[in-house]
Amino acid sequence: MIIYTKHAKEKFKILEEQGFSVKKELIEKAIESPDLIDYSQSPLLVVQKSIDEKHILKVVFRKENGIIKIITFYPMRKRKLKK
């Protein structure tokens, strides 16, 4: 089961107003098959998923008694590696 905090629910509208639409399916896909998992904020987990050529989605969540609680999420531009 996945639940969303009030902040996370509001984040959908905020991003939509800024011209960046994120669907629940994308957040759930990031959790199910992330490109990267960051455990450094434990007990919070931060997963990262590529969403297109220029952007990644980061999702911050917590697992409690088999329930995944989405705290927040945010798109970011991919960084180019310097040579």
N, C-alpha and C positions, 0 to 999 in steps of 0.2 A: 504494500500500500504506500502511495506517495501523497503527502500533504504539503501545502504551501503556506508559509507564514503570510500575515497581512502585507508585510513589506514586499514579499515576492509576488503576491497577487497584484499589487500596485505597480510593480516594475514592468509588467506587460504593457500597461497603458503609457507609462513614462517613455519607454522605448518606442512604442508606436507613434507617439507624438513627435519623437525625434527622427522618425523615418526609418526605424530599424525594427522590423517585426520579428518576434520570437514566439514560436508555438510551443505548447507543452510537450508535444511529441519530440521536439528537438532537445529539450532539457532532459527528458527521460532517456533518449538515445545517448546523450552525453554521459549519463550515469551508468547505463547498461554497458556501453562500449567506449570508454574514454580513450583518448590518445595519451593522456598523462594524468596521474593521480598524485596529489600533493598531500602528504600526511603531516606536514609540519605544524598545522594548526589544530591538531587533535585535541578534542574529540570531533572537531569539524573536519570534513573532507572537502578538498577542492579538486574538481575534475576539469579537464580541458578537452575540448573537441573542436576540430577544424570544421567550419561551416561553409566556407567557400575559399577561393584563392587568396583573399585578402584578410579574412577574419577568423577568429576563434571564439568559442563561447566558453566562459568559465562559470561553473555552477558550484556554489557553496551549500553544503548540506550536512545533516547529522543523521545517523542511524540510531533509533531508539526502539528497543523491543520489536524488531522486525519492521518498523515503520521508518520510511525515509522522509525526513522533514527538510524541504527546500527553504533555505534561509534567504539567499539572494542569487542572482545570476547577472552576468554582464558580458556583452560582446567586446572584443578587443581587436585592434589591428595586429596582424602578424608582423613580427619584427624581422627585418632582413639581417642576415648574418654578415658581418664585415669580414673581408678577407685580408 
